[in-house]
Amino acid sequence: MKKRDIPAGIWDSCQSCGHMVYLKEVEENLNCCPECGHHRRVNARTRIEQLVDTGSFVEMFADLAPIDPLKFKDRIPYKERLKEVQKKTGELDAIVVGRAFIRGRAVVLAVMNSDFIMASMGSVVGEKVTRAIEAAMESDLSLIIVTASGGARMQEGMVSLMQMAKTSAALAKFDDAHGLYVVVATDPTTAGVAASFASLGDIIIAEPGCMIGFAGPRVIKNTIKQELPAGFQTAEFMLEHGFVDRIVKRHDLRRELARIIDYCGK
């Protein structure tokens, strides 16, 4: 009997448990594996749809687009890389910001998009995060940032690295104004983002199993010449060592965010 091929986009193998899963069922399960619960990465628009009250999201700063200050070129020129990924994702850069309601609670929400150059932090990401902080402060609203990033965007060099200081300074002012800032760390939250605004939340939530850290484990292992502990840089490891306040499954995230706002917000 001739073997029949499985149509692309119908079934997939879970990268955690290895089971073949029906993608429609995965999508209906908030992009979590129905067998083992593994939380798959989702893009910013999907994340917003999952989090906010239906129809409540009003996007801000949507016209901000990156430039090429260094005229950078690796495999292809940075300008061409941007055009490619903008066409592929339909986004101008790696973060989406807006006002929304989560179970009736008004918030300013920023969501990073790992589909866009691994949500690397360039000038636009830093500017949008800073504007989101300022908007939350001006409106006296809680701020929620969903992080997912491979770190600084090398194609923007020092301009990218300066976003760490810029966003951190804005958050210091937000803290002085007694604003509530909640981080939702998703896979992966690393490098310059982890070392700046992703680590400065009043409360830091993480999705199960997500990677959180600065340098990658292989780099750290080769640098310190030691074996790393089991589960190093997972959300569970970070919770055990005090870097994360709570691990929350995706299905429970809306409820938990609303509860935190009720307890800690203004």
N, C-alpha and C positions, 0 to 999 in steps of 0.2 A: 504494500500500500504506500502510495506517495505521501510523504510527510507534508502536512499543511503548515505554512508559516503563520505565526501569530501576528495579526495586523499591528503596526506600530501605533503607539498611543492608546492601546486598549489595556494591556497588561504590562506589569513591570515587576522587577525583583526588588524587594526591600533591601536596602543597603545595610540594614542592621541585622535582621533575622534571616534574610535570604528567601523568604516565602514569595511566591508569585502572587501579586495582589492586583485586583481589578481597580484601575485608576479612577473610575467613576466613584467607586466605593471609598477610595482614599480621599478624593476631593470632598465627598459628602461628610467625611469624618474629619474635616478641617485640615486636610493634608497630613493626617497621622496614619500610620500603618494600622489596619484593623486587627492584625495578628499580634504585634508586639508593642504597639503604641509609639513607635519611633516617630519623632516630629521632623517632617521634611521641611526644607527651606521653602519659603513662599515669598513672592515679590511684594513690593510695597502696597500696591493697589488691593491685592488679595488680603493682605494683613489688615488694611484699613476696613475693608468690607467685613472681615471677621470680628473686628473689635467694636466698631461704632454702631450707634443706633441707625437704623435704616434711613438713608437720605439726609443725615445730619452733617456730613462732612463738607466743609467749605474750604477749598484749597486757598492757600496764600503763597505769595512769592513764586508763582508758577513760571514767571518769565525769566528767572535767573538762569543764565547759561554759562558754561565754562569757556575760558579762552586759553590760548597757548602761549603763556608768558615767556617760556624758555625755548620756543621753537623746537620742541623735543622730538626726537625720532629714535625708536628702537627697531623692532621688526617693521613697523610702518610708522609714518608721522602721527603724532598725537592728534592732530586735527582730523585725520582720516579715521583713526580709532574712535574718536568721539562721534563722528558722523555714523559710523557703522553701528555702534551700540545705541545711539539715539534712535536710529531707524528700527533696530531690533526690539527695543524695549518700549518705544513710544514716550520715553522720558528724556528731559534735557540733562538731568544729572541723577546722582545716586541717593536722593532723599526727597520725600514728599512731606509737606508741612501744611497744616490747616487747623481750623477750629472744628470741634465736633462735640457730640454728646455720647457718653458711655453709660448706659442704663440711667439716662436722665441727668447725668452730671456733666456740666460743661467743662471742657478741657482744651488746651492747646496740645496738638498731637504731631509728632515728627516720626516718620518711619523710614528707615534706611532700606535700600533696595540692592540685595546682593547680586541681582542680575546685571547691574550696571558697574562694570569693571570691579566686581567683588565689593561693591559699596565702599570703594576707597574714598578717603577724605581729601578732597581738594578744596579750592577756594569757595566753590558754590556750597558744598556741604557745610563748611564752617560758617559761611554767611547765613545760610538758612537756619542752622541750629541757633546762631546768635540772635537772629530776628525772631525765632520762635520763643526764645527765652524772654526777649524784650516784650513781645506781644503778650505773653502770659503775665508778665509783671504789670504791664499797663492795664490789662483787663482784669487783674486780680483773680486769675484762674490757675488751676493746677496744670503742671507741665508733665507730659509723658513722652519719652523718647524710646522708640523701639530700635535697638542697635543690632547691626549685623554688618561687620566690616573686616576686610583684610588689612586695614590700617591706612597709613598716609598714601596719597597718590604720587608715586615717584616722578611722574611726568610733569608735576608742578613744583618739584624740588622744595626749596625753603618756603615758598608760598603755602604749600600744603602743611609743612611742619608748624608754621605760625598759627594755624587754626587751633592747635592744641591750647596755646596760651590764650587766644582770642575767646574761645568758647568757655574756658575755665574762668576767665575774668568776668564774663557775662554771668556765669552761674554764681560767682561770689556775690555780685550785686543782687541777684535773685534771692540768694540765701539771706542777705541783709534785709531784704524786703519781706522775709518770712514766707516766701512762696514754697509750695510743695512740689518737689521734683522727683518723679518716679522713673527709674530705668527698667526697661524690659529687655534683658540680654538674650539674644537668640544666636543661633549657630551661623557663622562664628563671630565672636566679638573679640577682636585682637588688636595688637600693636598700638598705633597712635590714638585710635578711638578708645581702646581699653584704658590707655594711660591718661585720658583726659575726661571728656564729658560722660563716658560710660561708667566711670568709677566714682562719680561725684553725686550720685543720686542720694536723696534722703532715705529712700528705700530702693533696693536693687533686687528685682525679681529676675529669675532665669527660667528658661524652658528646660525640661528634662534632657540631659545628655548633651547639651550644647557646649561648644568649646569656648572658653574664656581665658585670655592670657595675653602676654605681651609678645615675646618671641615664640616661635614654634618649638615644640618639644625636641625636635632633632637638633636645632641650633643650641638650645640650652644644654642638652646632653653632651654635645661635642665641646661646649665651652667649659662646663664644670667637670667634665670627665667622670660623671657619676650616673648610675642608673636612676631613673626617675620613678617616683612612687606610682603604684597602680592607680589608674584613673586620673592621672595628673592633667590639670587644666579642664576637666569636665565640670559642669555646673555642680555636680554632687561633691566633688573634691573642694570646690570653692566655697560651698555652703559649710562643709565641715571645718574649713579653716577661716571662716568669718568674712570672706569677701562678698558673699551673697547672703541676702536676708531670707529669701524664700524661693523654693522651686515650685512653679505653678504649671500645671498641665494646660495646654491650649484651650481645652474645653471649659476650664474654670477661670480663664484670665479676665474676661469681662466682669464677672462677679467679684473677683478679688480686687481689681482696680477700683471698682465702685466702692467697695468696702473700705479700701485704704483712703480714698478721697473723703468718705464720710468721717473716718476716724481722725485723719491728719490734716485735711484741707481746711480752708477758711469757710 
